[in-house]
Amino acid sequence: MRFPRSLQARLGLSLGIVLTLLWIGTATVTAVNLRHEMDEVFDSALQETAQHLLPLAVQEIIGREDDGVTQRLGVIREHSEFFTYIVRDALGRILLQSHAADPEVFPPYDGKGFRQTATHRLYNDDALQGSVRISVAEPLDHRAAVAREIQMGLGLPILVVIPLTLLAIVLAVRAGLRPIRRFREGIGTRDARDLSPVPTTGMPSEIVPMATTLNGLLGRLKEAFDAERSFAANAAHELRTPLAGAIAQAQRLQSETSDRAASARAADIESTLKRLTRLSERLLQLARAEGGRLRLDETSDLRGIAAIIVEEIERTISSGRIVLTLPDGPVISDLDPDAFGILCRNLIENAIRHGAETAPIDVSLSPEGTLRVANAGPVVPKEKLHSLITRFECANPSTAGSGLGLAIVAAISERIGSKLFLNSPRVGKEDGFEVRIGLPVSRCDP
């Protein structure tokens, strides 16, 4: 027999089997003991019946005028006669018998005591020095019927009690394992970045060591992740000043030198340093997305933030390339404005970098809080589409991107509990790339 993998099923099945076997064993032992006691009671009744009838039979036989005449007692009213008897003399002649007695049932008298045939249990006794002998018989079928009634009386309640007991076991096991289910559900509902300790209040003593060990592991993981994020943020922050200085020196070198080769090398250095600067900025944003608080106690209108981000980016590209569509009413959200700005900036800059150079970029924010950024361009293969949210993964390695833009967007989406949708080609189009993300918004009463 293969036990189920569920602890609840194992406990219920084990307890059910053990209790069922105990019930059956107890009922069997009880039935055997009752049968033994019942045989003793019936034997005692046989013996007492013979001893009560024998003096009466002797008195009846002695008072007769005719010797050796068989007398059968008449029936006063119809009744079931479980005990039958015959009274014989020393020669075996029947002197007296009950009205339902069958002489064929009674074997020859062979002394006092109990006897048993294939069909009856008998008791023999005598008086007057063995001249008057009585034999009382009881059908074994009568005892068997009584035994069956007793067994049914024991068995029928068990048939009712066992299912009720099994049901009680199931309910008791479910109730007893409720803290484990709460513990499991509490861990299962967490996202991958929630490393806070598991509450141990109210837990059974058997689960507390497990929860304590898990909390220790979560604490060590949190320390490791915090150290990693802190290192990335601090390193990126500390790189800003020396990178800015190095870029300034490269630009100065280009303006001061008349050597074209040196000027070209200085331009390459400047380009590389600018890419490193963008990478450090993305690392700072990633650390912010993964470790910072993204939802605040206060709300703000996301429309103004989107407009500011688009205006800032448009200063660096051709005017009118970004088509911004905002609803007439406010889009109120508790999302941190900085986090929303990071979302918008990364999506729009990705669209500029990887989309068609002359095609417009559609940026829209719906009243329900759906942010959509779509651009024309080549179609991204389906097998590569969802790998774009992986860190340092670029759709086109030849572009100057860091491979962190969509990873930052995915991190923010996961932290705020929103879904991120990537489509290529765009919905309703045959080319391009589209990103949609649902943002938490609160309804405003008009």
N, C-alpha and C positions, 0 to 999 in steps of 0.2 A: 504494500500500500504506500503510495507516494503522498506525503503530507503537502498541503497547499503552502505557498510562499507567504501568505498573509499571516501575521502573528495573531490577529483576531480570529481568523479561521482555524488556526492551529489550536489555540486555547479552547475555543468553543468545541471543536471536534474531539480533542483529547478529553476534556471534562465530560462531554456528552457520552463518549464511549465508556469511560471509567464509571460514571454514575449509572449508566444503563446496565453494565455488567454487575455492579454492586446491587442494584435493584433486583435483577434476575437471580443473582446468587442468593440474596437474602430471602426472596420469595420462595426459591427452591428449598433452601434449608428450613424455612418456616413450614412449607407444605409437608416436608418429610417428618418434621417433629410433630406437626399436627396429626399426620396419619398414624404415627406411632402412639400418640396420646389417645387418638380416637379408637385404635384397636384395643388399647387397655380399657377404655371406658366401655366399649361394646362387650369385651370379654367379661368385665365385671358385671355388666348387666345380664349376660348369659348365666353367669354363676349365681347371681342373686335371684334370677328368675327360677332357676332349678331348685335352689334352696328354699324359696318361698312356696313353690308348687309341691315339692316332695312331701311335706307333712300333710298337706291337704289331700294329696293322692293316697297316701297311706291310710288316712282316716276313711276315705271313700271306699277303698278296696277292702279294708277290714270289715266294714259294716255291710258288705254284700252277702247275699245268701248263696248266689251262684259263683262258683270258683272258675276262673279262667275265661270269663266272658269279656269281650272287648266292648268298651263303652266310649262313644264319640260325643264330645260335648256339643250341644246345640249352639246355634248362632242367635244371639239376642237381637243384634242389628248388624248390618253389613259394615265391615271395616277392613282395613289393610292389616294383615297379620304378618309382622316381620319375624317374630319368634314363634316357632312351632315346637311341639313336644310330644313325646310318647312315653308311656310308663309300661314297663315290661316286668315279667317275673323272672325267676332264675332260669326257667326253661326257654325264655325268649318270647313267650306269648305276650301279645299286646293287651294290656288291661285297661288302659285309658289313653286317649290321645286328643289333641286339640282339633277343632273342626276342619282346619286347613292342612293338617299334617299329612304328609305323603310317606308311608312306611318305607318306600324304596330309597328315600333320601338317607335314612338312618342306617349306618353300618351296624354289625353285631356289637353288642356291648362288650368292651374289653377293659373295663376298669374306670375308676374315677379320673377326672381331669379333662383337659381340652383335647379335641381332635379336629382335624380339618380334612375335608374331601375336596374334590375338584370344584364343587359348587357350593359347599356350606361349611360354616364354622360351627362346631358342636361342643357342648359341655355335658359330661356324664356324672351322675351321682347316684348313691343307693342308700337304702335304709333297711332296717330289720335284718341285719347280717347278710345283706345282699339279695334278699328275697324280693325286694321291690327296687326297681331300677328306673331312673328317669334320664332321658336324653333330650336336651333343648338345642334346637338348630336355628341358625340365622343364615340367610342366603348371602354369599359373598358379593352378589350383585348389589345388595343393599348397601354394604360398606363402600363398594366402588362408587355408587351413585352419590353417597354422602361425601366421599373424598373429592369427586369431581365438582360438587357444589362448593366445597371449601376452596378448591383450587381456582374455580371461576371467581369466587368471592375475593381471592387474593390477586388473581390475574387481571380482572377487569379494571380495578382501580389503578393498577400499574400501567395499563394501556392508556389511561387518561393522564396519570401523573407524569409518565416519562415524557410525552410531548410538551406538557406544561413546564417540566423541569428543563428540557432542552431550550424552550423559548426563554425561560428565566435565565439560563446560562448565557444565551446569545445577548440578551438585554444587559445582563450584568457585565459581560466582557466588553460590550460596546461602551457602557458607562465607565468601566474601569480604564479603558484605553482612550477615553475622550481627551485627557491631557496630552497624550502622544499625538493624537490627530491635530489638536490645536498647535502643538509644537511643530509638527510637520507642515501644517498649513501656513503658520507664521513664517517659516523659512521659505516655503514654496512661493508665497506672494511677493517676496522681495525681489527687487531687480539686482542685476549683477554688481551694482555699485553701492548697495546698501550693506555696509559692514558694521552697523551698530550692534551692540550686544543683544543677545536673546534674553527676554525677561524670564527669570526663574521663579518668580513669586507664584505660589500655589501649585507648583509642580510636585509630583510624587518623588519621594526620596530616590527611587531607582533611576529617574530621568535627570535629576539635578547634576550628577557627575558628567553625564553626556553633554548637557547644556553648558556646564562650566568649561569642559574641554573645547566645545565648539566656540564659546566666547573667547577663549584664549587664542584659538586659531584665527578667528575674525579680527581680534585685536592686533595680532602679528601681521596679518595681511593688510590691515588698514595702515599700520605704521609703514609697511613697505611701500604701499601705493602713495601715501602722503609724502614719503621721502622722495619717491620718483617724481611726483607732480611738483613738489617744492624745488627739486633740483632742476627740472625742465624750466619752470617759471623763473627761478633765480638766474639760471644760466642765460636764458633768453633776455632777461632784463639787463643783466650785466654786460651782455654783448652789444646792447644798443649804442652806448657811448663810444666804445672803441671802434665799432663798425662805422658810425657816423664820422668819426675822425679820420678813419682810413679812406672813406669815400671822398671826404673833403681833400685829403692829400692827393688822391688819384686825380681828382678834378683839377687841382692846382698844378699837378705835374703836366696834365694835358695842355693847360693854358700857358705854361711857362716854357715848355720844350718846343724846339723847332724840328726835332727829329721825328719823322713820321712813324718810324718803327716803334720808338719809345712811346709816342702818343697813342698808337694802336694798342700797345701792351697796357698802357694806363687805362684805356677805355675798357679793355677786357677785364682788368682788375676791378674797375668801377662796376661793371655789369655783374661780376661774380659777387662782389660785396653787397650789391643791392639784392641779389637773389638770397644771399645769406641773411640779410636784414629781413626780407619777407618771410624767410623760414623761421627766424626767431620770433617774429610777430605771430606767425601761425602757431608756434609752440606755446607762446603765452596764451593765445586764444584757446588752444586745446586744454591746457592746464586749467583755465577758467571754466571751460565747458564741463570738465570732468570733476573738478573739485569745488567749484564755487556754488553759492546759493543762487538758483535760477528763478525761483518764484518768491515774490515779496509779499509783505502784508498790505501794501498799498498798490493801487492800480494806475494805469496810464493808457492814453490813447495811442495805439500803434501806428496810426496813420502819419502822425507828425514825424515819428522816428524814421519810417520808411521814406518819407519825402526828403529828410535831411541826408540820409545815406545815398539816395539816388543823386541828389544835388552835388554832394561831395565827389562822387565817382564821375559824374558828367564833366567835371572840370578837367579831368585828365584824358577824356576821349572826345570824339566829335559830338557836337550838340545834337540832341534829338534822337540819338541812337537808342536810348532807353525809353520805352513806352510804359509809364506808370499809370495804373488804374486803381483808384481808391474809392471806397463806398462813400455815399453822402453822409451817412451817420457815423458816429464814433465807434471804434473797435476797442473796447475796454478789456484789458487783460492784466493779470498780476505777474506776467512774465517780466523779468528784469530787462529794462530798456537796453542795457549793454549787451545782454545775451541776444535780444532780438536784432540789435545792430550787427552783431557778429554773424548771425544767420543771414541777414540781407546782404551784407558785404561779401561774404564768401560765395553765396549763390550767384550774385551779379558778376563778381570778378571771374568766377569760373565760366559763366556764360560768355563774357567778353574774351577770355583767353582761348576757349576751346570752340566757340561758335564761329559762324561765318562773319568775316570782318565788316561787311557792309550791311548785313541784315539787321533789323531792329531786334531788341531784346524785350520781351514782354514780361513785365513785373506787375502782379496784381495781388490785392489783398481783399478778400471777400468779407461781408458782414459777419459771417460765421467763423472768421479767423483762419481761413485757409490762405496760406502764402504760396503763390505760384510764380516760378521763374522759368521761362522757356526761351530757347534760342534756336535759330536755324543752324544747319551744319550736317556733318556726316552722321549716319546712324551708328550707334554703339551696339555691338553684337549682344544678344540676350545673355549668352554665357559669361560675358564680362560685365554686364550692367551692375549686378549687385556686389561685385567685388570692388566697385569704385569707392565704397565707404570704408575700405580698408586703408589704414595709414600708409602713406607714401605710394599709393596706387594711382597712376595717371592713365586717363583714357588714351592720350597721345603722348608718348615719351619725348617726342621732339619739341613739345611746348615747354615754356619756362615755369610751369607750375611746381608747387612743392609736394603735391599729392596728399595734402592735409585738409583741403577745403571741405569736401563731402564728409570726411571723417569727423571734422568738428561739428558739422551740421547733424550728422547721425548721433554724435554724443549728446548734443543738446536735446535732440528729439527724444532720445531714450530717457534722459534725465527728467524731462517734463511729462513723460508718458504719452507722447504723440506718435502718430504713424508717419513714416517717411516713404513717399512713393517716387520711384524713378521710372520714367517712361522714355523710350527711344524706339521709334520716332515719336514726335509730339502727338498728343491726342488730336485727331482730326487732320493731321498732316502726314506727309510721307517721308519727312526728314527731321533732323534736329533732335534736341534733348530737352526734357521737361522734368522739373522737380516740384513736388507738392508736399506741403507739410501742414498739418492741422495744429493750430495754436490754441492754448486755453483762453477762452474769452468768457466774460460775464455779461448777461443780458441787461440792457438798460431800459428802464420803463420810459415811454415817451412822455 
